[in-house]
Amino acid sequence: DADADADADADADADAGVGVAFDVLCLPFALCAQLTPSLQINIDNPLGHKGAVATCYATLMRDYWNSAASYTSLSPVDFKRTISEFAPQFAGYQQHDSQEFMQFVLDGLHEDLNRILKKPYVPSVESSDRPEMEIARETWDKHILRNDSHILDSCFGLLKSNVTCTNCQHRSVTFDAYSSLSLPLPIGNN
């Protein structure tokens, strides 16, 4: 029976890990989603989902916080169905990449809540040997001409890329907006 107890403890630890992972994943979204009912949903954004992702996510977060207060379980069936309508790769019950799912949800929330109603054409920023902070500021200023949401305010940043030509030593610095970063997990005991 010691083996059965160890298996039960391992299952409980795994369930707790899933719960913690869900809580960590939901925290940044929850901070944004608590505001969703008072936010303007951009139903006309061609890159959005007519507000369906934002509305369904707000309902999920409301239900999540209500179930957490009453210690009941929550099955996000409606949210999964809504996501599957717009991203068929997440339909069914196959295993999926959680980062791809999170990225789709972030993008969907951002576009459904984007305050920019008509997105202008914005040319890329050239470094031209200017100070990096100036390049970063111009990149961000141009980015927010097309993107402005509570998700952007809380979950986006700029990633700096530095490229030097091996022939002429010309250095180019660019900045790109991101909402998530892929980081490798260390292999081995190091």
Solvent accessible surface area in square Angstrom, and as a share of the most:
residue,aa,sasa,rsa
1,D,157,0.81
2,A,82,0.63
3,D,116,0.60
4,A,61,0.47
5,D,89,0.46
6,A,58,0.45
7,D,92,0.47
8,A,58,0.45
9,D,90,0.47
10,A,57,0.44
11,D,90,0.47
12,A,59,0.45
13,D,100,0.52
14,A,60,0.46
15,D,102,0.53
16,A,59,0.45
17,G,39,0.38
18,V,106,0.61
19,G,34,0.32
20,V,90,0.52
21,A,62,0.48
22,F,65,0.27
23,D,67,0.35
24,V,99,0.57
25,L,59,0.29
26,C,5,0.03
27,L,96,0.48
28,P,60,0.38
29,F,9,0.04
30,A,1,0.00
31,L,110,0.55
32,C,4,0.03
33,A,5,0.04
34,Q,108,0.48
35,L,85,0.42
36,T,4,0.03
37,P,115,0.72
38,S,95,0.61
39,L,32,0.16
40,Q,145,0.65
41,I,46,0.23
42,N,7,0.03
43,I,98,0.50
44,D,115,0.60
45,N,6,0.03
46,P,123,0.77
47,L,103,0.51
48,G,15,0.15
49,H,26,0.12
50,K,147,0.62
51,G,4,0.04
52,A,34,0.26
53,V,0,0.00
54,A,0,0.00
55,T,73,0.43
56,C,20,0.12
57,Y,7,0.03
58,A,17,0.13
59,T,51,0.30
60,L,14,0.07
61,M,3,0.01
62,R,142,0.52
63,D,48,0.25
64,Y,27,0.10
65,W,103,0.36
66,N,89,0.46
67,S,14,0.09
68,A,46,0.36
69,A,81,0.63
70,S,67,0.43
71,Y,201,0.76
72,T,83,0.48
73,S,112,0.72
74,L,59,0.29
75,S,80,0.51
76,P,60,0.38
77,V,80,0.46
78,D,92,0.48
79,F,14,0.06
80,K,65,0.27
81,R,132,0.48
82,T,18,0.10
83,I,1,0.00
84,S,20,0.13
85,E,119,0.53
86,F,74,0.31
87,A,2,0.02
88,P,97,0.61
89,Q,104,0.46
90,F,9,0.04
91,A,44,0.34
92,G,32,0.31
93,Y,203,0.77
94,Q,124,0.55
95,Q,178,0.79
96,H,70,0.31
97,D,72,0.37
98,S,89,0.57
99,Q,68,0.30
100,E,102,0.46
101,F,55,0.23
102,M,46,0.20
103,Q,52,0.23
104,F,39,0.16
105,V,4,0.03
106,L,6,0.03
107,D,60,0.31
108,G,0,0.00
109,L,4,0.02
110,H,7,0.03
111,E,22,0.10
112,D,0,0.00
113,L,4,0.02
114,N,1,0.01
115,R,98,0.36
116,I,38,0.19
117,L,139,0.69
118,K,179,0.76
119,K,48,0.20
120,P,57,0.36
121,Y,186,0.71
122,V,33,0.19
123,P,66,0.41
124,S,91,0.59
125,V,24,0.14
126,E,121,0.54
127,S,14,0.09
128,S,79,0.51
129,D,125,0.65
130,R,71,0.26
131,P,89,0.56
132,E,54,0.24
133,M,157,0.70
134,E,80,0.36
135,I,3,0.01
136,A,13,0.10
137,R,146,0.53
138,E,50,0.22
139,T,19,0.11
140,W,52,0.18
141,D,59,0.31
142,K,47,0.20
143,H,41,0.18
144,I,64,0.32
145,L,95,0.47
146,R,77,0.28
147,N,19,0.10
148,D,41,0.21
149,S,0,0.00
150,H,50,0.22
151,I,1,0.01
152,L,5,0.03
153,D,91,0.47
154,S,76,0.49
155,C,27,0.16
156,F,41,0.17
157,G,18,0.18
158,L,51,0.25
159,L,87,0.43
160,K,90,0.38
161,S,44,0.28
162,N,81,0.41
163,V,94,0.54
164,T,67,0.39
165,C,49,0.30
166,T,122,0.71
167,N,140,0.72
168,C,90,0.54
169,Q,117,0.52
170,H,100,0.45
171,R,108,0.39
172,S,36,0.24
173,V,6,0.03
174,T,56,0.32
175,F,27,0.11
176,D,82,0.43
177,A,35,0.27
178,Y,67,0.26
179,S,17,0.11
180,S,28,0.18
181,L,85,0.42
182,S,84,0.54
183,L,141,0.70
184,P,125,0.79
185,L,154,0.77
186,P,106,0.67
187,I,164,0.83
188,G,64,0.62
189,N,162,0.83
190,N,166,0.85
